[in-house]
């Protein structure tokens, strides 16, 4: 294609277009499909759909996208529609700890700068993952949960002497208690501030 000229012929034969997004509210359109509205004593009354959003979205059809508000010309150019499943606790824990730049590794590195070891118990990781799932914002919630848990410790750590390890356990996550501070044996416990 010669961009300097007015004529640009482009061949899109072997080009793959991927369209992605959250499509918030699409699950309501899908759930309402097939529900007949009826009134009276003999009406079939059903409660709200109890399936997870990922299960509902997996039933998406082109007509649902049209009702959602996408234009027919756009929907017609999407021959394959694939959906993703909701993240479970195991997936959230993997996201927290396994990638090269995982959040747990980032926070451990920050604590190492102060020569302090940061430790998370398995129960704490499960509680963090469970909290993120309840927020229904996916893995994006993990950073804010970790920052809330560790904020005071990160702020106080430079002024605390002889702290060797900070341990985050289940109570720290679920009951909003401070992480456990483990002091080195060679030093005395700090005097309480008056």
SEGUDREN-61552 format. One record per residue (C-alpha): residue number from 1; residue in one letter; x, y, z. Coordinates in steps of 0.1 Angstrom, whole numbers, plus 2048, in hexadecimal, padded with zeros to 3 digits. Example, Ala and Ser with C-alpha at 12.3 -4.5 7.8 and 13.67 -1.06 7.14 Angstrom:
SEGUDREN-61552
resi = 1&resn = A&xx = 87B&yy = 7D3&zz = 84E
resi = 2&resn = S&xx = 889&yy = 7F5&zz = 847
//
This chain:
SEGUDREN-61552
resi = 1&resn = X&xx = 800&yy = 800&zz = 800
resi = 2&resn = X&xx = 80E&yy = 822&zz = 7F6
resi = 3&resn = X&xx = 802&yy = 83A&zz = 811
resi = 4&resn = X&xx = 810&yy = 858&zz = 7FE
resi = 5&resn = X&xx = 7F7&yy = 853&zz = 7E2
resi = 6&resn = X&xx = 7D2&yy = 857&zz = 7E3
resi = 7&resn = X&xx = 7CB&yy = 833&zz = 7D8
resi = 8&resn = X&xx = 7D2&yy = 818&zz = 7F1
resi = 9&resn = X&xx = 7C8&yy = 7F4&zz = 7E9
resi = 10&resn = X&xx = 7C8&yy = 7DD&zz = 806
resi = 11&resn = X&xx = 7C3&yy = 7B8&zz = 806
resi = 12&resn = X&xx = 7B5&yy = 7AB&zz = 827
resi = 13&resn = X&xx = 7B2&yy = 787&zz = 81C
resi = 14&resn = X&xx = 7C9&yy = 777&zz = 836
resi = 15&resn = X&xx = 7C4&yy = 790&zz = 852
resi = 16&resn = X&xx = 7B4&yy = 786&zz = 873
resi = 17&resn = X&xx = 7A1&yy = 7A0&zz = 886
resi = 18&resn = X&xx = 79B&yy = 79A&zz = 8AB
resi = 19&resn = X&xx = 781&yy = 7AE&zz = 8BD
resi = 20&resn = X&xx = 780&yy = 7AD&zz = 8E3
resi = 21&resn = X&xx = 770&yy = 7BE&zz = 900
resi = 22&resn = X&xx = 75D&yy = 7BA&zz = 920
resi = 23&resn = X&xx = 73A&yy = 7C0&zz = 912
resi = 24&resn = X&xx = 72B&yy = 7C9&zz = 934
resi = 25&resn = X&xx = 706&yy = 7C2&zz = 934
resi = 26&resn = X&xx = 706&yy = 7A9&zz = 918
resi = 27&resn = X&xx = 6FE&yy = 78D&zz = 930
resi = 28&resn = X&xx = 6DC&yy = 79E&zz = 937
resi = 29&resn = X&xx = 6D4&yy = 79E&zz = 912
resi = 30&resn = X&xx = 6DD&yy = 779&zz = 910
resi = 31&resn = X&xx = 6CA&yy = 76F&zz = 92F
resi = 32&resn = X&xx = 6AB&yy = 781&zz = 923
resi = 33&resn = X&xx = 6AB&yy = 76E&zz = 902
resi = 34&resn = X&xx = 690&yy = 754&zz = 902
resi = 35&resn = X&xx = 67F&yy = 762&zz = 921
resi = 36&resn = X&xx = 65B&yy = 767&zz = 919
resi = 37&resn = X&xx = 64A&yy = 782&zz = 92D
resi = 38&resn = X&xx = 629&yy = 776&zz = 93B
resi = 39&resn = X&xx = 612&yy = 782&zz = 956
resi = 40&resn = X&xx = 5F6&yy = 773&zz = 96A
resi = 41&resn = X&xx = 5F1&yy = 756&zz = 981
resi = 42&resn = X&xx = 5FE&yy = 73C&zz = 969
resi = 43&resn = X&xx = 61D&yy = 74F&zz = 960
resi = 44&resn = X&xx = 63F&yy = 73D&zz = 961
resi = 45&resn = X&xx = 653&yy = 752&zz = 97A
resi = 46&resn = X&xx = 678&yy = 74D&zz = 97A
resi = 47&resn = X&xx = 693&yy = 75E&zz = 98F
resi = 48&resn = X&xx = 6B2&yy = 76E&zz = 981
resi = 49&resn = X&xx = 6CB&yy = 758&zz = 96F
resi = 50&resn = X&xx = 6E1&yy = 748&zz = 989
resi = 51&resn = X&xx = 6FD&yy = 73E&zz = 971
resi = 52&resn = X&xx = 71F&yy = 750&zz = 972
resi = 53&resn = X&xx = 724&yy = 76C&zz = 959
resi = 54&resn = X&xx = 73D&yy = 757&zz = 945
resi = 55&resn = X&xx = 724&yy = 73B&zz = 941
resi = 56&resn = X&xx = 709&yy = 753&zz = 935
resi = 57&resn = X&xx = 721&yy = 765&zz = 91C
resi = 58&resn = X&xx = 72B&yy = 743&zz = 90D
resi = 59&resn = X&xx = 708&yy = 741&zz = 8FE
resi = 60&resn = X&xx = 70C&yy = 761&zz = 8EA
resi = 61&resn = X&xx = 6FD&yy = 762&zz = 8C7
resi = 62&resn = X&xx = 6FF&yy = 77D&zz = 8AC
resi = 63&resn = X&xx = 6DC&yy = 789&zz = 8B4
resi = 64&resn = X&xx = 6E6&yy = 790&zz = 8D8
resi = 65&resn = X&xx = 702&yy = 7A7&zz = 8CB
resi = 66&resn = X&xx = 6E9&yy = 7B9&zz = 8B5
resi = 67&resn = X&xx = 6D1&yy = 7BE&zz = 8D3
resi = 68&resn = X&xx = 6EF&yy = 7C9&zz = 8E8
resi = 69&resn = X&xx = 6F4&yy = 7E6&zz = 8CF
resi = 70&resn = X&xx = 70F&yy = 7DB&zz = 8B6
resi = 71&resn = X&xx = 707&yy = 7E3&zz = 891
resi = 72&resn = X&xx = 6FE&yy = 7C6&zz = 87A
resi = 73&resn = X&xx = 71B&yy = 7CF&zz = 862
resi = 74&resn = X&xx = 734&yy = 7CA&zz = 87F
resi = 75&resn = X&xx = 724&yy = 7AA&zz = 88D
resi = 76&resn = X&xx = 723&yy = 79B&zz = 86A
resi = 77&resn = X&xx = 749&yy = 79E&zz = 867
resi = 78&resn = X&xx = 74E&yy = 789&zz = 887
resi = 79&resn = X&xx = 74A&yy = 765&zz = 87B
resi = 80&resn = X&xx = 758&yy = 755&zz = 89B
resi = 81&resn = X&xx = 74D&yy = 760&zz = 8BD
resi = 82&resn = X&xx = 761&yy = 752&zz = 8DB
resi = 83&resn = X&xx = 75D&yy = 759&zz = 8FF
resi = 84&resn = X&xx = 774&yy = 757&zz = 91E
resi = 85&resn = X&xx = 76C&yy = 745&zz = 93F
resi = 86&resn = X&xx = 76C&yy = 757&zz = 960
resi = 87&resn = X&xx = 78C&yy = 755&zz = 974
resi = 88&resn = X&xx = 78B&yy = 73C&zz = 991
resi = 89&resn = X&xx = 7A0&yy = 73D&zz = 9B1
resi = 90&resn = X&xx = 7BB&yy = 727&zz = 9A3
resi = 91&resn = X&xx = 7BF&yy = 73E&zz = 984
resi = 92&resn = X&xx = 7C0&yy = 75D&zz = 99B
resi = 93&resn = X&xx = 7DB&yy = 74D&zz = 9B0
resi = 94&resn = X&xx = 7EF&yy = 745&zz = 991
resi = 95&resn = X&xx = 7EC&yy = 769&zz = 985
resi = 96&resn = X&xx = 7F7&yy = 775&zz = 9A7
resi = 97&resn = X&xx = 816&yy = 760&zz = 9A9
resi = 98&resn = X&xx = 822&yy = 74F&zz = 988
resi = 99&resn = X&xx = 829&yy = 768&zz = 96C
resi = 100&resn = X&xx = 84B&yy = 779&zz = 96A
resi = 101&resn = X&xx = 83D&yy = 79A&zz = 976
resi = 102&resn = X&xx = 823&yy = 78B&zz = 98E
resi = 103&resn = X&xx = 815&yy = 7A2&zz = 9A9
resi = 104&resn = X&xx = 822&yy = 78D&zz = 9C5
resi = 105&resn = X&xx = 845&yy = 78F&zz = 9B6
resi = 106&resn = X&xx = 843&yy = 7B4&zz = 9B2
resi = 107&resn = X&xx = 83A&yy = 7BA&zz = 9D6
resi = 108&resn = X&xx = 854&yy = 7A1&zz = 9E2
resi = 109&resn = X&xx = 86E&yy = 7B6&zz = 9CF
resi = 110&resn = X&xx = 862&yy = 7D6&zz = 9DF
resi = 111&resn = X&xx = 866&yy = 7C7&zz = A01
resi = 112&resn = X&xx = 889&yy = 7B9&zz = 9F8
resi = 113&resn = X&xx = 894&yy = 7DD&zz = 9F2
resi = 114&resn = X&xx = 88F&yy = 7E1&zz = A17
resi = 115&resn = X&xx = 8A0&yy = 7C0&zz = A1E
resi = 116&resn = X&xx = 880&yy = 7B0&zz = A2A
resi = 117&resn = X&xx = 871&yy = 78F&zz = A1E
resi = 118&resn = X&xx = 84C&yy = 790&zz = A14
resi = 119&resn = X&xx = 839&yy = 76F&zz = A18
resi = 120&resn = X&xx = 815&yy = 766&zz = A0F
resi = 121&resn = X&xx = 804&yy = 747&zz = A1D
resi = 122&resn = X&xx = 7F0&yy = 730&zz = A06
resi = 123&resn = X&xx = 7D0&yy = 73A&zz = A18
resi = 124&resn = X&xx = 7D8&yy = 75F&zz = A13
resi = 125&resn = X&xx = 7DC&yy = 75A&zz = 9EE
resi = 126&resn = X&xx = 7BB&yy = 748&zz = 9ED
resi = 127&resn = X&xx = 7AA&yy = 764&zz = A00
resi = 128&resn = X&xx = 7B9&yy = 77E&zz = 9E9
resi = 129&resn = X&xx = 7AC&yy = 76B&zz = 9CB
resi = 130&resn = X&xx = 78A&yy = 766&zz = 9DA
resi = 131&resn = X&xx = 788&yy = 78B&zz = 9E2
resi = 132&resn = X&xx = 790&yy = 794&zz = 9BE
resi = 133&resn = X&xx = 776&yy = 77C&zz = 9B1
resi = 134&resn = X&xx = 75B&yy = 78C&zz = 9C8
resi = 135&resn = X&xx = 764&yy = 7AF&zz = 9BA
resi = 136&resn = X&xx = 75B&yy = 7A2&zz = 997
resi = 137&resn = X&xx = 777&yy = 7B6&zz = 986
resi = 138&resn = X&xx = 78D&yy = 799&zz = 97D
resi = 139&resn = X&xx = 7B3&yy = 799&zz = 983
resi = 140&resn = X&xx = 7B2&yy = 7C0&zz = 983
resi = 141&resn = X&xx = 7A7&yy = 7BE&zz = 9A7
resi = 142&resn = X&xx = 7C6&yy = 7AC&zz = 9B3
resi = 143&resn = X&xx = 7DE&yy = 7CA&zz = 9B4
resi = 144&resn = X&xx = 7C6&yy = 7E0&zz = 9C8
resi = 145&resn = X&xx = 7C0&yy = 7C4&zz = 9E1
resi = 146&resn = X&xx = 7E5&yy = 7BE&zz = 9E6
resi = 147&resn = X&xx = 7EC&yy = 7E3&zz = 9E9
resi = 148&resn = X&xx = 7D1&yy = 7E7&zz = A04
resi = 149&resn = X&xx = 7E0&yy = 7C9&zz = A17
resi = 150&resn = X&xx = 804&yy = 7D5&zz = A16
resi = 151&resn = X&xx = 800&yy = 7FB&zz = A16
resi = 152&resn = X&xx = 807&yy = 801&zz = A3B
resi = 153&resn = X&xx = 823&yy = 7E8&zz = A3B
resi = 154&resn = X&xx = 835&yy = 7F8&zz = A1D
resi = 155&resn = X&xx = 831&yy = 81A&zz = A2D
resi = 156&resn = X&xx = 83D&yy = 810&zz = A50
resi = 157&resn = X&xx = 859&yy = 7F8&zz = A45
resi = 158&resn = X&xx = 875&yy = 811&zz = A40
resi = 159&resn = X&xx = 871&yy = 81E&zz = A64
resi = 160&resn = X&xx = 86E&yy = 7FB&zz = A74
resi = 161&resn = X&xx = 890&yy = 7ED&zz = A7E
resi = 162&resn = X&xx = 898&yy = 7C8&zz = A7E
resi = 163&resn = X&xx = 879&yy = 7BC&zz = A6B
resi = 164&resn = X&xx = 884&yy = 79D&zz = A58
resi = 165&resn = X&xx = 864&yy = 790&zz = A49
resi = 166&resn = X&xx = 840&yy = 79C&zz = A43
resi = 167&resn = X&xx = 826&yy = 780&zz = A41
resi = 168&resn = X&xx = 804&yy = 784&zz = A31
resi = 169&resn = X&xx = 7EC&yy = 76A&zz = A3D
resi = 170&resn = X&xx = 7C6&yy = 763&zz = A39
resi = 171&resn = X&xx = 7BD&yy = 77A&zz = A56
resi = 172&resn = X&xx = 7D0&yy = 797&zz = A46
resi = 173&resn = X&xx = 7BB&yy = 794&zz = A27
resi = 174&resn = X&xx = 799&yy = 78B&zz = A36
resi = 175&resn = X&xx = 799&yy = 79E&zz = A56
resi = 176&resn = X&xx = 7AD&yy = 7BC&zz = A4B
resi = 177&resn = X&xx = 7C8&yy = 7B6&zz = A66
resi = 178&resn = X&xx = 7EC&yy = 7C1&zz = A61
resi = 179&resn = X&xx = 805&yy = 7A8&zz = A53
resi = 180&resn = X&xx = 81B&yy = 796&zz = A6C
resi = 181&resn = X&xx = 83D&yy = 7A6&zz = A71
resi = 182&resn = X&xx = 859&yy = 78E&zz = A7A
resi = 183&resn = X&xx = 877&yy = 79E&zz = A8A
resi = 184&resn = X&xx = 89A&yy = 791&zz = A89
resi = 185&resn = X&xx = 8A5&yy = 77F&zz = AA9
resi = 186&resn = X&xx = 8C5&yy = 793&zz = AAD
resi = 187&resn = X&xx = 8B2&yy = 7B3&zz = AB3
resi = 188&resn = X&xx = 89A&yy = 7BD&zz = ACE
resi = 189&resn = X&xx = 875&yy = 7C3&zz = AC7
resi = 190&resn = X&xx = 86F&yy = 7E8&zz = AC0
resi = 191&resn = X&xx = 860&yy = 7FC&zz = ADC
resi = 192&resn = X&xx = 83C&yy = 807&zz = AD7
resi = 193&resn = X&xx = 837&yy = 82A&zz = ACC
resi = 194&resn = X&xx = 829&yy = 841&zz = AE6
//
